[in-house]
Amino acid sequence: MSDSIFATSVFFRLSIAGNDLGAFHTCDGMGAQMEVEQFTEGGNNGFAHQLPSRITWSNITMTRPVTSDSAKVVKWLNDVIKRVERKDGEIVALTPDMTPIASWQVQGIVPVRWQGPSFDPGDSQAAVETLEFAHEGIEAS
């Protein structure tokens, strides 16, 4: 049996430009899609060349119950509103005891949507916030 840590995590820590925005419970949308153009070659009827073109990165959505770190997200959003500037960041997958499992460098982050909590005294669910951001690429670190 191997001593490696498997990628089953409970938390994802997000930092943007060195600004720690705290731990999130879910991280969804890390992905990419490569556009492919077909090129047919005269006299070659057996196949068409598949030439890679442009890559499209999916938006990343992170959610968590409202914590004291929620104010950090609102502050970051207000900073971006004052001066829109893409910043690099990092997502780190963590075990329940906060041991890092894997990390990804995310280039050119810009916020797309923040959904603050809904408070309903008749609902016993935890108040949840959602942060969605676009980016220009991901590298494993």
N, CA, C and O atoms as a MOPAC input file, in Angstrom:
PM7 MOZYME 1SCF
protein

 N      0.84000 1    -1.18300 1     0.00000 1
 C      0.00000 1     0.00000 1     0.00000 1
 C      0.88600 1     1.24800 1     0.00000 1
 O      1.92800 1     1.28000 1     0.65500 1
 N      0.47400 1     2.24100 1    -0.71900 1
 C      1.24300 1     3.47200 1    -0.86900 1
 C      1.01500 1     4.41700 1     0.30700 1
 O     -0.03900 1     4.38500 1     0.94200 1
 N      2.00500 1     5.25500 1     0.59200 1
 C      1.88400 1     6.26200 1     1.64100 1
 C      1.35100 1     7.58600 1     1.11800 1
 O      1.29900 1     8.56000 1     1.86800 1
 N      0.95400 1     7.64900 1    -0.15500 1
 C      0.50500 1     8.91800 1    -0.73000 1
 C     -0.85900 1     9.32000 1    -0.17400 1
 O     -1.64600 1     8.48100 1     0.26300 1
 N     -1.11400 1    10.62100 1    -0.20400 1
 C     -2.38500 1    11.16900 1     0.24500 1
 C     -3.30200 1    11.23500 1    -0.96500 1
 O     -2.91400 1    11.74700 1    -2.01500 1
 N     -4.50800 1    10.72500 1    -0.82400 1
 C     -5.45600 1    10.72400 1    -1.92600 1
 C     -6.22200 1    12.04100 1    -1.95600 1
 O     -6.38500 1    12.70400 1    -0.93200 1
 N     -6.68400 1    12.40300 1    -3.13500 1
 C     -7.35500 1    13.68700 1    -3.32500 1
 C     -8.80500 1    13.64200 1    -2.86500 1
 O     -9.71500 1    13.90200 1    -3.65200 1
 N     -9.02200 1    13.31800 1    -1.61600 1
 C    -10.33700 1    13.46500 1    -0.99800 1
 C    -10.17100 1    14.56800 1     0.02800 1
 O     -9.47200 1    14.40100 1     1.02800 1
 N    -10.80200 1    15.67100 1    -0.22000 1
 C    -10.58700 1    16.81700 1     0.65800 1
 C    -11.91100 1    17.32600 1     1.20600 1
 O    -12.98800 1    16.95700 1     0.73900 1
 N    -11.79900 1    18.16100 1     2.18300 1
 C    -12.96800 1    18.77000 1     2.77700 1
 C    -12.94100 1    20.28300 1     2.57400 1
 O    -13.98900 1    20.92900 1     2.59300 1
 N    -11.76800 1    20.84400 1     2.38100 1
 C    -11.63800 1    22.29300 1     2.26900 1
 C    -10.77900 1    22.67500 1     1.06300 1
 O     -9.93900 1    21.89900 1     0.60800 1
 N    -11.00800 1    23.87700 1     0.56300 1
 C    -10.17800 1    24.46700 1    -0.48400 1
 C     -9.82500 1    25.87400 1    -0.03200 1
 O    -10.71400 1    26.70400 1     0.16200 1
 N     -8.53500 1    26.15200 1     0.13900 1
 C     -8.09300 1    27.49300 1     0.53500 1
 C     -7.86000 1    28.30700 1    -0.73200 1
 O     -7.21400 1    27.83600 1    -1.66800 1
 N     -8.38400 1    29.52400 1    -0.76100 1
 C     -8.24200 1    30.41500 1    -1.91000 1
 C     -7.46600 1    31.65000 1    -1.49400 1
 O     -7.80200 1    32.30900 1    -0.51000 1
 N     -6.42100 1    31.95500 1    -2.25600 1
 C     -5.71500 1    33.21700 1    -2.06100 1
 C     -5.53300 1    33.85900 1    -3.43000 1
 O     -5.28000 1    33.17900 1    -4.42400 1
 N     -5.66700 1    35.17100 1    -3.46100 1
 C     -5.52400 1    35.92900 1    -4.70000 1
 C     -4.52800 1    37.04000 1    -4.45200 1
 O     -4.72700 1    37.88000 1    -3.57500 1
 N     -3.44900 1    37.04200 1    -5.23100 1
 C     -2.37100 1    38.02100 1    -5.09500 1
 C     -1.85400 1    38.07100 1    -3.65700 1
 O     -1.58200 1    39.14700 1    -3.12500 1
 N     -1.72200 1    36.89900 1    -3.03500 1
 C     -1.22000 1    36.83500 1    -1.66500 1
 C     -2.25900 1    37.15500 1    -0.60700 1
 O     -1.96200 1    37.08500 1     0.58500 1
 N     -3.46400 1    37.50300 1    -1.01500 1
 C     -4.54400 1    37.84500 1    -0.10300 1
 C     -5.34700 1    36.57800 1     0.19500 1
 O     -6.07500 1    36.09900 1    -0.67400 1
 N     -5.22800 1    36.02800 1     1.40100 1
 C     -5.91900 1    34.79700 1     1.78700 1
 C     -7.40100 1    35.09300 1     2.00100 1
 O     -7.76500 1    35.86100 1     2.89100 1
 N     -8.25700 1    34.47300 1     1.17200 1
 C     -9.70100 1    34.67900 1     1.29100 1
 C    -10.37500 1    33.58800 1     2.11000 1
 O    -11.59900 1    33.57300 1     2.23900 1
 N     -9.58200 1    32.67300 1     2.66500 1
 C    -10.12400 1    31.66900 1     3.56600 1
 C    -10.40300 1    30.33700 1     2.89900 1
 O    -10.06900 1    30.11200 1     1.73600 1
 N    -11.03300 1    29.45400 1     3.68100 1
 C    -11.32500 1    28.09300 1     3.22500 1
 C    -12.76100 1    27.99500 1     2.72300 1
 O    -13.67800 1    28.57900 1     3.30100 1
 N    -12.93700 1    27.25100 1     1.64400 1
 C    -14.25000 1    27.00100 1     1.05600 1
 C    -14.52200 1    25.50600 1     1.12900 1
 O    -13.59100 1    24.70100 1     1.16900 1
 N    -15.79600 1    25.13700 1     1.14700 1
 C    -16.16800 1    23.72500 1     1.24200 1
 C    -16.27600 1    23.06200 1    -0.11900 1
 O    -16.06200 1    21.85600 1    -0.23500 1
 N    -16.60500 1    23.83400 1    -1.15700 1
 C    -16.70000 1    23.24300 1    -2.49800 1
 C    -15.92100 1    24.09400 1    -3.49300 1
 O    -15.79100 1    25.30900 1    -3.34500 1
 N    -15.41400 1    23.41700 1    -4.50000 1
 C    -14.71200 1    24.06100 1    -5.60800 1
 C    -15.17400 1    23.34000 1    -6.87000 1
 O    -14.91100 1    22.15000 1    -7.04100 1
 N    -15.85200 1    24.05200 1    -7.74200 1
 C    -16.43800 1    23.42900 1    -8.91900 1
 C    -16.05000 1    24.20600 1   -10.16800 1
 O    -15.97100 1    25.43400 1   -10.14100 1
 N    -15.81200 1    23.50100 1   -11.24900 1
 C    -15.60900 1    24.15000 1   -12.53900 1
 C    -14.17600 1    24.23000 1   -13.01100 1
 O    -13.90800 1    24.83800 1   -14.04800 1
 N    -13.24100 1    23.63100 1   -12.28100 1
 C    -11.86500 1    23.64000 1   -12.78100 1
 C    -11.82500 1    22.77600 1   -14.02700 1
 O    -11.92700 1    21.55200 1   -13.94500 1
 N    -11.67800 1    23.40900 1   -15.17700 1
 C    -11.67200 1    22.63900 1   -16.41200 1
 C    -11.31700 1    23.51100 1   -17.59800 1
 O    -11.27400 1    24.73800 1   -17.51000 1
 N    -11.06500 1    22.84300 1   -18.70700 1
 C    -10.69800 1    23.53900 1   -19.93500 1
 C    -11.23600 1    22.76200 1   -21.12300 1
 O    -11.47000 1    21.55500 1   -21.04800 1
 N    -11.42400 1    23.47400 1   -22.21300 1
 C    -11.85000 1    22.83400 1   -23.45100 1
 C    -11.00500 1    23.39100 1   -24.58600 1
 O    -10.87100 1    24.60300 1   -24.75000 1
 N    -10.44100 1    22.47700 1   -25.36400 1
 C     -9.60100 1    22.86000 1   -26.50200 1
 C    -10.45100 1    22.85700 1   -27.77000 1
 O    -11.08900 1    21.85600 1   -28.09600 1
 N    -10.45400 1    23.97600 1   -28.47700 1
 C    -11.11500 1    24.01300 1   -29.78000 1
 C    -10.20500 1    23.31800 1   -30.78500 1
 O     -8.98300 1    23.46300 1   -30.73700 1
 N    -10.80900 1    22.56900 1   -31.68700 1
 C    -10.05400 1    21.83100 1   -32.69100 1
 C    -10.59800 1    22.19100 1   -34.06800 1
 O    -11.80700 1    22.16700 1   -34.29700 1
 N     -9.69300 1    22.52300 1   -34.97600 1
 C    -10.08300 1    22.82400 1   -36.35100 1
 C     -9.70500 1    21.65200 1   -37.24100 1
 O     -8.61800 1    21.08500 1   -37.12100 1
 N    -10.61300 1    21.30100 1   -38.12900 1
 C    -10.31900 1    20.22800 1   -39.07000 1
 C     -9.66700 1    20.79800 1   -40.32100 1
 O    -10.07800 1    21.83500 1   -40.84300 1
 N     -8.64900 1    20.10300 1   -40.78400 1
 C     -7.94600 1    20.48900 1   -42.01000 1
 C     -7.88700 1    19.25900 1   -42.90700 1
 O     -7.31300 1    18.23200 1   -42.54600 1
 N     -8.48500 1    19.38500 1   -44.06500 1
 C     -8.45100 1    18.26300 1   -45.00400 1
 C     -7.30600 1    18.45800 1   -45.97400 1
 O     -7.06400 1    19.55400 1   -46.47700 1
 N     -6.61100 1    17.36600 1   -46.21900 1
 C     -5.45000 1    17.38100 1   -47.10000 1
 C     -5.85400 1    16.74700 1   -48.42900 1
 O     -6.38300 1    15.63600 1   -48.46200 1
 N     -5.60100 1    17.46300 1   -49.51600 1
 C     -5.94600 1    16.95400 1   -50.84800 1
 C     -5.29700 1    15.61000 1   -51.11100 1
 O     -4.10800 1    15.43200 1   -50.84900 1
 N     -6.07400 1    14.65000 1   -51.63300 1
 C     -5.56200 1    13.33000 1   -51.95100 1
 C     -5.56500 1    12.37200 1   -50.77000 1
 O     -5.34700 1    11.17500 1   -50.95500 1
 N     -5.80700 1    12.86900 1   -49.55800 1
 C     -5.85600 1    12.01400 1   -48.37100 1
 C     -7.31900 1    11.92300 1   -47.94300 1
 O     -7.84400 1    12.83500 1   -47.30400 1
 N     -7.96700 1    10.82500 1   -48.29600 1
 C     -9.38900 1    10.66800 1   -47.99600 1
 C     -9.63600 1     9.84600 1   -46.73600 1
 O    -10.78700 1     9.63700 1   -46.35300 1
 N     -8.57400 1     9.37900 1   -46.09000 1
 C     -8.71300 1     8.51000 1   -44.93100 1
 C     -8.98500 1     9.23800 1   -43.62300 1
 O     -9.55300 1     8.65300 1   -42.70100 1
 N     -8.59700 1    10.48700 1   -43.52700 1
 C     -8.81800 1    11.23100 1   -42.29100 1
 C     -8.65200 1    12.72700 1   -42.55200 1
 O     -8.12400 1    13.13600 1   -43.58600 1
 N     -9.10200 1    13.51500 1   -41.61700 1
 C     -8.87800 1    14.96200 1   -41.63100 1
 C     -7.96400 1    15.27800 1   -40.45700 1
 O     -8.13000 1    14.72300 1   -39.37100 1
 N     -7.00500 1    16.16300 1   -40.66800 1
 C     -6.11800 1    16.57400 1   -39.57800 1
 C     -6.93500 1    17.34200 1   -38.53800 1
 O     -7.78500 1    18.16200 1   -38.88400 1
 N     -6.66500 1    17.06400 1   -37.26200 1
 C     -7.30800 1    17.76400 1   -36.15300 1
 C     -6.26600 1    18.69400 1   -35.54200 1
 O     -5.35900 1    18.23700 1   -34.84500 1
 N     -6.38800 1    19.98400 1   -35.79800 1
 C     -5.39400 1    20.94400 1   -35.33200 1
 C     -5.91200 1    21.70500 1   -34.10900 1
 O     -6.96900 1    22.33300 1   -34.16400 1
 N     -5.16600 1    21.64500 1   -33.01200 1
 C     -5.60600 1    22.38800 1   -31.82000 1
 C     -5.57900 1    23.88000 1   -32.10000 1
 O     -4.70200 1    24.38700 1   -32.79900 1
 N     -6.56200 1    24.57000 1   -31.53800 1
 C     -6.69200 1    26.00600 1   -31.78400 1
 C     -6.58900 1    26.76800 1   -30.46800 1
 O     -5.48800 1    27.01300 1   -29.97400 1
 N     -7.68100 1    27.12400 1   -29.92700 1
 C     -7.72700 1    27.97300 1   -28.73300 1
 C     -8.29800 1    27.18300 1   -27.56900 1
 O     -9.15200 1    26.31400 1   -27.75100 1
 N     -7.81900 1    27.49300 1   -26.37500 1
 C     -8.32900 1    26.83000 1   -25.17300 1
 C     -9.27000 1    27.78800 1   -24.44200 1
 O     -9.01500 1    28.98900 1   -24.35300 1
 N    -10.35100 1    27.23100 1   -23.92500 1
 C    -11.31600 1    27.99500 1   -23.14500 1
 C    -11.33600 1    27.42600 1   -21.73200 1
 O    -11.52600 1    26.22300 1   -21.54900 1
 N    -11.14400 1    28.27200 1   -20.74400 1
 C    -11.13100 1    27.85300 1   -19.34200 1
 C    -12.49600 1    28.09200 1   -18.73000 1
 O    -13.09600 1    29.14700 1   -18.93600 1
 N    -12.99200 1    27.12000 1   -17.97900 1
 C    -14.28100 1    27.24800 1   -17.29400 1
 C    -14.15100 1    28.18600 1   -16.09800 1
 O    -13.09200 1    28.28000 1   -15.47800 1
 N    -15.25200 1    28.88000 1   -15.78300 1
 C    -15.29100 1    29.65700 1   -14.54800 1
 C    -15.24100 1    28.70400 1   -13.36400 1
 O    -15.73700 1    27.58000 1   -13.43900 1
 N    -14.64500 1    29.15500 1   -12.28200 1
 C    -14.55500 1    28.36500 1   -11.05100 1
 C    -15.53800 1    28.95000 1   -10.04100 1
 O    -15.59900 1    30.16400 1    -9.84900 1
 N    -16.30700 1    28.07000 1    -9.39900 1
 C    -17.28200 1    28.47400 1    -8.39400 1
 C    -16.91300 1    27.82400 1    -7.07500 1
 O    -16.71000 1    26.61200 1    -7.00700 1
 N    -16.82700 1    28.62700 1    -6.03400 1
 C    -16.48700 1    28.12700 1    -4.70600 1
 C    -17.58600 1    28.55000 1    -3.73200 1
 O    -18.08100 1    29.67500 1    -3.79200 1
 N    -17.96200 1    27.63800 1    -2.83500 1
 C    -19.00300 1    27.94300 1    -1.86100 1
 C    -18.53700 1    27.55800 1    -0.46000 1
 O    -17.65700 1    26.71700 1    -0.27500 1
 N    -19.16600 1    28.20900 1     0.51600 1
 C    -18.88200 1    27.89700 1     1.92200 1
 C    -19.95500 1    28.51900 1     2.79400 1
 O    -20.64600 1    29.44900 1     2.37900 1
 N    -20.09000 1    27.99400 1     4.01600 1
 C    -20.94600 1    28.67500 1     4.98400 1
 C    -20.32600 1    30.02800 1     5.32900 1
 O    -19.11000 1    30.20000 1     5.24900 1
 N    -21.14800 1    30.96000 1     5.70200 1
 C    -20.66500 1    32.28500 1     6.07800 1
 C    -19.79200 1    32.16100 1     7.32700 1
 O    -20.17200 1    31.53200 1     8.31500 1
 N    -18.60400 1    32.78300 1     7.25200 1
 C    -17.67000 1    32.79600 1     8.38000 1
 C    -17.11700 1    34.21600 1     8.50700 1
 O    -17.53500 1    35.12000 1     7.78400 1
 N    -16.19100 1    34.39900 1     9.41600 1
 C    -15.53800 1    35.70200 1     9.53800 1
 C    -14.72200 1    36.02300 1     8.28300 1
 O    -14.43200 1    37.19000 1     8.02100 1
 N    -14.34300 1    34.98500 1     7.49100 1
 C    -13.61000 1    35.21300 1     6.24400 1
 C    -14.48900 1    35.79900 1     5.13900 1
 O    -13.97200 1    36.28100 1     4.13100 1
 N    -15.81100 1    35.76200 1     5.31800 1
 C    -16.71900 1    36.29900 1     4.29200 1
 C    -16.45800 1    37.77700 1     4.02700 1
 O    -16.61300 1    38.24600 1     2.89900 1
 N    -16.06800 1    38.50000 1     5.05100 1
 C    -15.76500 1    39.92700 1     4.87900 1
 C    -14.55700 1    40.13400 1     3.96600 1
 O    -14.46200 1    41.15800 1     3.29000 1
 N    -13.62700 1    39.16200 1     3.94100 1
 C    -12.45100 1    39.27700 1     3.07300 1
 C    -12.85400 1    39.25800 1     1.60500 1
 O    -12.26000 1    39.96300 1     0.78900 1
 N    -13.86200 1    38.45500 1     1.26300 1
 C    -14.32900 1    38.38700 1    -0.13000 1
 C    -14.96800 1    39.70500 1    -0.53400 1
 O    -14.71400 1    40.21200 1    -1.62600 1
 N    -15.79600 1    40.26100 1     0.34200 1
 C    -16.44700 1    41.53900 1     0.03400 1
 C    -15.40400 1    42.64300 1    -0.10300 1
 O    -15.53000 1    43.49300 1    -0.98400 1
 N    -14.38800 1    42.65100 1     0.73900 1
 C    -13.32000 1    43.64200 1     0.62600 1
 C    -12.59600 1    43.49600 1    -0.70000 1
 O    -12.32500 1    44.49200 1    -1.37200 1
 N    -12.27500 1    42.24600 1    -1.09200 1
 C    -11.60100 1    42.00700 1    -2.37800 1
 C    -12.47100 1    42.50300 1    -3.53500 1
 O    -11.96700 1    43.13800 1    -4.46100 1
 N    -13.77400 1    42.21500 1    -3.48500 1
 C    -14.67900 1    42.68700 1    -4.53900 1
 C    -14.67900 1    44.21500 1    -4.62400 1
 O    -14.64000 1    44.77700 1    -5.71900 1
 N    -14.72200 1    44.88100 1    -3.48100 1
 C    -14.69800 1    46.34400 1    -3.47300 1
 C    -13.39100 1    46.89000 1    -4.02200 1
 O    -13.38900 1    47.91700 1    -4.70000 1
 N    -12.28500 1    46.22500 1    -3.74300 1
 C    -10.99500 1    46.63200 1    -4.30300 1
 C    -11.00200 1    46.49600 1    -5.82400 1
 O    -10.47100 1    47.35400 1    -6.52900 1
 N    -11.60100 1    45.42100 1    -6.32900 1
 C    -11.67000 1    45.20700 1    -7.77800 1
 C    -12.57400 1    46.24600 1    -8.43300 1
 O    -12.29200 1    46.70600 1    -9.54000 1
 N    -13.65900 1    46.61700 1    -7.75400 1
 C    -14.56600 1    47.62800 1    -8.29700 1
 C    -13.82600 1    48.95600 1    -8.47900 1
 O    -14.03600 1    49.65400 1    -9.47100 1
 N    -12.96600 1    49.30000 1    -7.52800 1
 C    -12.20600 1    50.55300 1    -7.60400 1
 C    -11.17600 1    50.52500 1    -8.72400 1
 O    -10.92800 1    51.53500 1    -9.38100 1
 N    -10.57300 1    49.33900 1    -8.93400 1
 C     -9.56000 1    49.20900 1    -9.98400 1
 C     -9.56400 1    47.76700 1   -10.48000 1
 O     -9.01600 1    46.87000 1    -9.84000 1
 N    -10.19400 1    47.56600 1   -11.63400 1
 C    -10.26600 1    46.22500 1   -12.20300 1
 C     -8.88800 1    45.83600 1   -12.72300 1
 O     -8.36300 1    46.43000 1   -13.66500 1
 N     -8.33400 1    44.84000 1   -12.09400 1
 C     -7.01000 1    44.35600 1   -12.46800 1
 C     -6.97300 1    42.85400 1   -12.21100 1
 O     -7.24100 1    42.39100 1   -11.10200 1
 N     -6.63500 1    42.10100 1   -13.26000 1
 C     -6.54000 1    40.64600 1   -13.10900 1
 C     -5.35500 1    40.31000 1   -12.20300 1
 O     -4.26500 1    40.86300 1   -12.34300 1
 N     -5.60200 1    39.38700 1   -11.27000 1
 C     -4.54500 1    38.97300 1   -10.33200 1
 C     -4.41900 1    37.45100 1   -10.36100 1
 O     -5.39600 1    36.73800 1   -10.59200 1
 N     -3.20700 1    36.97000 1   -10.12300 1
 C     -2.97800 1    35.53400 1   -10.02600 1
 C     -3.31200 1    35.06000 1    -8.62000 1
 O     -3.24300 1    35.82900 1    -7.66100 1
 N     -3.67300 1    33.79000 1    -8.50900 1
 C     -4.02700 1    33.24400 1    -7.21100 1
 C     -3.69200 1    31.77800 1    -7.11100 1
 O     -3.06700 1    31.20000 1    -8.00100 1
 N     -4.12000 1    31.18200 1    -6.00700 1
 C     -3.84100 1    29.77200 1    -5.76300 1
 C     -5.02500 1    29.13400 1    -5.05100 1
 O     -5.62600 1    29.72200 1    -4.15200 1
 N     -5.34400 1    27.91300 1    -5.47700 1
 C     -6.33200 1    27.08200 1    -4.79200 1
 C     -5.57800 1    25.88100 1    -4.24800 1
 O     -4.84700 1    25.21400 1    -4.98000 1
 N     -5.75700 1    25.60600 1    -2.95800 1
 C     -5.09100 1    24.47300 1    -2.31400 1
 C     -6.16500 1    23.55700 1    -1.74800 1
 O     -7.00100 1    23.99300 1    -0.95600 1
 N     -6.15000 1    22.27600 1    -2.15300 1
 C     -7.04600 1    21.26800 1    -1.58800 1
 C     -6.45000 1    20.79100 1    -0.27000 1
 O     -5.26100 1    20.48300 1    -0.19100 1
 N     -7.29100 1    20.73400 1     0.76900 1
 C     -6.82800 1    20.40100 1     2.12100 1
 C     -7.62100 1    19.24200 1     2.71000 1
 O     -8.81200 1    19.09100 1     2.44000 1
 N     -6.95000 1    18.42900 1     3.51400 1
 C     -7.61300 1    17.37000 1     4.27100 1
 C     -8.32300 1    18.00500 1     5.46800 1
 O     -8.14100 1    19.19500 1     5.73000 1
 N     -9.12800 1    17.22600 1     6.19800 1
 C     -9.81500 1    17.78600 1     7.37100 1
 C     -8.86600 1    18.39800 1     8.40700 1
 O     -9.24500 1    19.33500 1     9.10900 1
 N     -7.62900 1    17.87400 1     8.50900 1
 C     -6.67800 1    18.45800 1     9.46800 1
 C     -5.83400 1    19.56600 1     8.82500 1
 O     -4.80500 1    19.97000 1     9.36700 1
 N     -6.28700 1    20.05100 1     7.65900 1
 C     -5.68200 1    21.17700 1     6.92400 1
 C     -4.32400 1    20.84500 1     6.30100 1
 O     -3.53100 1    21.75100 1     6.04400 1
 N     -4.04400 1    19.56900 1     6.05600 1
 C     -2.82600 1    19.17000 1     5.35800 1
 C     -3.05800 1    19.35400 1     3.85400 1
 O     -4.05400 1    18.86000 1     3.32700 1
 N     -2.15500 1    20.05600 1     3.15100 1
 C     -2.33200 1    20.24500 1     1.71000 1
 C     -2.23100 1    18.92500 1     0.94300 1
 O     -1.35100 1    18.10700 1     1.21000 1
 N     -3.14000 1    18.72900 1    -0.01100 1
 C     -3.14000 1    17.55300 1    -0.86900 1
 C     -2.58500 1    17.92300 1    -2.24400 1
 O     -1.69500 1    17.25700 1    -2.77200 1
 N     -3.12600 1    18.99000 1    -2.80500 1
 C     -2.73300 1    19.44900 1    -4.13900 1
 C     -2.97400 1    20.94300 1    -4.21300 1
 O     -3.77400 1    21.48800 1    -3.45300 1
 N     -2.27900 1    21.60700 1    -5.13200 1
 C     -2.50600 1    23.03600 1    -5.30500 1
 C     -2.43000 1    23.39700 1    -6.78200 1
 O     -1.76200 1    22.73000 1    -7.57300 1
 N     -3.12500 1    24.45700 1    -7.12700 1
 C     -3.18500 1    24.93100 1    -8.50000 1
 C     -2.95800 1    26.43900 1    -8.52300 1
 O     -3.56200 1    27.17600 1    -7.74400 1
 N     -2.09500 1    26.88600 1    -9.41100 1
 C     -1.88700 1    28.30900 1    -9.63600 1
 C     -2.91300 1    28.73700 1   -10.68700 1
 O     -3.02900 1    28.10500 1   -11.73800 1
 N     -3.64000 1    29.78800 1   -10.41000 1
 C     -4.68700 1    30.26400 1   -11.30000 1
 C     -4.29300 1    31.66300 1   -11.77100 1
 O     -4.11800 1    32.57200 1   -10.96000 1
 N     -4.15500 1    31.82800 1   -13.08700 1
 C     -3.69800 1    33.10600 1   -13.64100 1
 C     -4.86300 1    34.01500 1   -14.02500 1
 O     -5.90300 1    33.56000 1   -14.50100 1
 N     -4.66000 1    35.28900 1   -13.80700 1
 C     -5.58200 1    36.31600 1   -14.28700 1
 C     -6.99600 1    36.21200 1   -13.76400 1
 O     -7.94900 1    36.21000 1   -14.54400 1
 N     -7.14700 1    36.12600 1   -12.46000 1
 C     -8.47600 1    35.99000 1   -11.85200 1
 C     -9.21800 1    37.32200 1   -11.87800 1
 O     -8.65200 1    38.37500 1   -11.58900 1
 N    -10.49700 1    37.24700 1   -12.23200 1
 C    -11.39000 1    38.39700 1   -12.15500 1
 C    -12.75500 1    37.88500 1   -11.67200 1
 O    -13.23500 1    36.86800 1   -12.17100 1
 N    -13.38200 1    38.56900 1   -10.71600 1
 C    -14.66300 1    38.07500 1   -10.19500 1
 C    -15.77100 1    38.18600 1   -11.23900 1
 O    -15.82000 1    39.13400 1   -12.02300 1
 N    -16.65600 1    37.19200 1   -11.22700 1
 C    -17.81600 1    37.18100 1   -12.11000 1
 C    -19.09000 1    37.38300 1   -11.30400 1
 O    -19.97800 1    38.13500 1   -11.70500 1
 N    -19.17400 1    36.69300 1   -10.14600 1
 C    -20.40400 1    36.76100 1    -9.35900 1
 C    -20.09900 1    36.41300 1    -7.91100 1
 O    -19.31100 1    35.51100 1    -7.62500 1
 N    -20.72900 1    37.13800 1    -7.01000 1
 C    -20.71600 1    36.78500 1    -5.59600 1
 C    -22.16000 1    36.75900 1    -5.14200 1
 O    -22.90500 1    37.71400 1    -5.36100 1
 N    -22.54700 1    35.68500 1    -4.52000 1
 C    -23.89700 1    35.56100 1    -3.98000 1
 C    -23.77700 1    35.44500 1    -2.48200 1
 O    -23.28300 1    34.44800 1    -1.95600 1
 N    -24.23700 1    36.48000 1    -1.79900 1
 C    -24.18200 1    36.47400 1    -0.34400 1
 C    -25.23800 1    35.56200 1     0.24600 1
 O    -26.05300 1    34.99900 1    -0.48500 1
 N    -25.23100 1    35.41200 1     1.53300 1
 C    -26.14400 1    34.47900 1     2.18800 1
 C    -27.58200 1    34.99200 1     2.20300 1
 O    -27.84400 1    36.19400 1     2.18200 1
 N    -28.49500 1    34.03300 1     2.24000 1
 C    -29.90200 1    34.33000 1     2.47600 1
 C    -30.20000 1    33.90600 1     3.90800 1
 O    -29.87900 1    32.79100 1     4.31900 1
 N    -30.80800 1    34.79500 1     4.64800 1
 C    -31.11400 1    34.49300 1     6.04200 1
 C    -32.61000 1    34.26900 1     6.18100 1
 O    -33.41400 1    35.14200 1     5.85500 1
 N    -32.97200 1    33.08800 1     6.67000 1
 C    -34.36500 1    32.73400 1     6.87300 1
 C    -34.47600 1    32.08200 1     8.24300 1
 O    -34.00400 1    30.96100 1     8.43100 1
 N    -35.09300 1    32.76800 1     9.20600 1
 C    -35.17200 1    32.20800 1    10.56000 1
 C    -35.94800 1    30.89300 1    10.61200 1
 O    -35.77600 1    30.12300 1    11.55700 1
 N    -36.79500 1    30.61900 1     9.62300 1
 C    -37.55600 1    29.37400 1     9.60200 1
 C    -36.77600 1    28.21400 1     9.00800 1
 O    -37.24400 1    27.07600 1     9.03000 1
 N    -35.58600 1    28.49200 1     8.47700 1
 C    -34.76500 1    27.45800 1     7.84400 1
 C    -33.55000 1    27.18300 1     8.72300 1
 O    -32.83300 1    28.10700 1     9.10900 1
 N    -33.32300 1    25.92700 1     9.03400 1
 C    -32.20000 1    25.59700 1     9.91700 1
 C    -30.90100 1    25.35400 1     9.14800 1
 O    -29.91000 1    24.92500 1     9.74000 1
 N    -30.88900 1    25.61800 1     7.85300 1
 C    -29.68000 1    25.44900 1     7.04900 1
 C    -28.67700 1    26.56700 1     7.34200 1
 O    -29.06200 1    27.68000 1     7.70400 1
 N    -27.40300 1    26.26000 1     7.18400 1
 C    -26.35700 1    27.27300 1     7.36200 1
 C    -26.44500 1    28.28900 1     6.23400 1
 O    -26.74800 1    27.93300 1     5.09500 1
 N    -26.18300 1    29.54100 1     6.54300 1
 C    -26.13800 1    30.59000 1     5.52400 1
 C    -24.89100 1    30.36500 1     4.67400 1
 O    -23.79600 1    30.19800 1     5.21000 1
 N    -25.05300 1    30.36000 1     3.34800 1
 C    -23.97700 1    30.00900 1     2.42700 1
 C    -23.68700 1    31.16800 1     1.48600 1
 O    -24.60100 1    31.87600 1     1.06300 1
 N    -22.41100 1    31.35900 1     1.15900 1
 C    -22.02700 1    32.32700 1     0.14600 1
 C    -21.35600 1    31.60300 1    -1.01000 1
 O    -20.75500 1    30.54400 1    -0.82700 1
 N    -21.46100 1    32.18200 1    -2.20200 1
 C    -20.89800 1    31.59900 1    -3.41000 1
 C    -20.06200 1    32.64900 1    -4.12200 1
 O    -20.49400 1    33.79000 1    -4.28700 1
 N    -18.86500 1    32.26200 1    -4.54300 1
 C    -17.97700 1    33.13800 1    -5.30600 1
 C    -17.65700 1    32.45500 1    -6.63000 1
 O    -17.19600 1    31.31300 1    -6.65300 1
 N    -17.90300 1    33.15700 1    -7.72800 1
 C    -17.56300 1    32.64600 1    -9.05800 1
 C    -16.56800 1    33.60100 1    -9.69200 1
 O    -16.74900 1    34.81800 1    -9.64000 1
 N    -15.51400 1    33.05200 1   -10.29300 1
 C    -14.53900 1    33.90700 1   -10.96500 1
 C    -14.06900 1    33.28700 1   -12.26900 1
 O    -14.02500 1    32.06700 1   -12.42700 1
 N    -13.71800 1    34.17100 1   -13.19900 1
 C    -13.12400 1    33.76200 1   -14.47200 1
 C    -11.61100 1    33.86800 1   -14.32800 1
 O    -11.11000 1    34.52100 1   -13.41300 1
 N    -10.88800 1    33.21700 1   -15.24100 1
 C     -9.43500 1    33.24900 1   -15.17100 1
 C     -8.84600 1    32.96800 1   -16.54500 1
 O     -9.57100 1    32.65700 1   -17.49000 1
 N     -7.53900 1    33.07700 1   -16.64600 1
 C     -6.85500 1    32.90800 1   -17.92600 1
 C     -6.02300 1    31.62500 1   -18.00700 1
 O     -5.30000 1    31.42300 1   -18.98300 1
 N     -6.11600 1    30.76500 1   -17.00800 1
 C     -5.38300 1    29.50400 1   -17.06100 1
 C     -5.04300 1    28.95400 1   -15.69600 1
 O     -5.03400 1    29.67400 1   -14.69700 1
 N     -4.75700 1    27.63400 1   -15.67400 1
 C     -4.42200 1    26.92300 1   -14.44100 1
 C     -3.14900 1    26.12300 1   -14.67300 1
 O     -2.95300 1    25.53600 1   -15.73700 1
 N     -2.28500 1    26.10700 1   -13.65800 1
 C     -1.10100 1    25.25500 1   -13.66000 1
 C     -1.05500 1    24.51800 1   -12.32700 1
 O     -1.32200 1    25.10200 1   -11.27700 1
 N     -0.71400 1    23.23400 1   -12.37500 1
 C     -0.54100 1    22.48300 1   -11.12300 1
 C      0.77000 1    22.92500 1   -10.48700 1
 O      1.75000 1    23.19600 1   -11.18000 1
 N      0.77300 1    22.99300 1    -9.16800 1
 C      2.00600 1    23.40000 1    -8.49200 1
 C      2.39800 1    22.40100 1    -7.43800 1
 O      3.41300 1    22.57900 1    -6.76500 1

